[in-house]
Amino acid sequence: MNSFFIKFVYVKVGKKLSQRLILEKYSIILAELKNVVQNDEFPINKYAEQKLPDEFNVKWKSAPKKILNLVPNFKPSVSELTRNLTCKKCMDRISAIRGFIHQGSIPILVLHYTGEISPNKKVFSKTGKNQVFREQNQEDLFDRMVQKVFSVRMRELNYQEFPGCNFKNVNSSSDEWKQRSKNCLEHVALTVKSNNIKGIIITGRAAVSYYGIEKAENLLEKIHPFEFEDFEIPSIVIRSPEKVLSLEDKKKKLEHLKESSEYKNAVEEEKNIKLQIVRTLTDFKNRILS
């Protein structure tokens, strides 16, 4: 170790010195500091197996040209995807629904409702922020249908809860549900405009809540305009994945009676409805995205 560091240690740990002597010692140290720096005499303490800095072979690679030309995609803020949390239009709501909006790349918006509108059933609340439908098997079924029609996974479409909150369903009237859905139209319009949506698919409870059960049944699988305050967009009502799965469950319960007419009718009903949904969505896609 050179004299610079010997003197530095002496001053730090030596016997108690007078203030004048200390200043003299530091003056000597500082005088030698210039030579220490110029001669690069700083010792490097390391373990035996460690490499010295000069022994590392660092290779620099230039960034690919395609990275330099990338334009960042717009990513909506959290508040835009969860704006139902702060909405005050429905004073009788219980809670905002988690996973209010799920965005995809295909300009089709699926309006659905995981809340409960039937007065005879318990209120349902989603538990996961990435959850679209109530159960995974419903998402699996809808995913298969979307792949057949659009040749992409279901998450490539856009999804929005309609209405966007849970309500007490026991004493709610049809008119109250219609008003709740109408209050949510401004959120749907904002999603349509900000994502350049070309068409809307309305499923199950979302259609019943907005149109009422009779009108929803009349509009089933018919392309019609979905009207907003200052514009309209093509839309279609289809059965929910939950409804289609109920037909599968009905068939499974009759499997022990495979020779019976009830089982054969259940099989035929499930098959026809699935085929009809696929045909309807295919026609809708060809009209909207062609």
Number of C-alpha atoms within 10 A of each C-alpha: 8 10 11 18 15 11 15 16 11 11 18 10 8 10 8 10 11 9 9 8 12 13 13 12 17 14 12 13 18 14 12 13 14 11 12 16 10 8 9 9 12 12 9 7 8 9 7 6 6 9 10 11 8 7 8 8 7 7 5 6 6 5 8 8 8 7 8 8 8 8 7 6 6 6 8 10 8 8 10 14 17 17 14 23 15 9 15 10 12 14 9 12 14 12 14 20 24 22 21 24 27 19 19 16 12 18 19 24 26 23 22 22 28 25 25 20 25 15 13 10 10 13 17 14 16 16 11 10 12 12 16 23 22 18 13 11 13 17 18 15 15 19 17 14 21 20 13 15 18 16 11 16 16 20 16 18 19 23 24 23 27 30 31 30 25 20 22 17 17 14 11 13 13 16 13 13 21 19 15 23 24 19 18 21 18 13 20 23 19 12 20 19 10 10 17 13 20 18 23 26 23 26 23 22 25 29 28 22 25 24 20 16 14 9 12 22 17 11 16 19 22 14 19 15 14 15 13 13 8 6 9 13 16 17 24 22 27 22 19 20 22 20 13 19 15 12 17 16 13 15 22 15 11 16 15 10 13 13 10 11 10 15 19 15 12 20 19 12 16 19 14 12 14 16 13 14 20 18 15 19 23 16 14 22 16 11 13 17 11 6
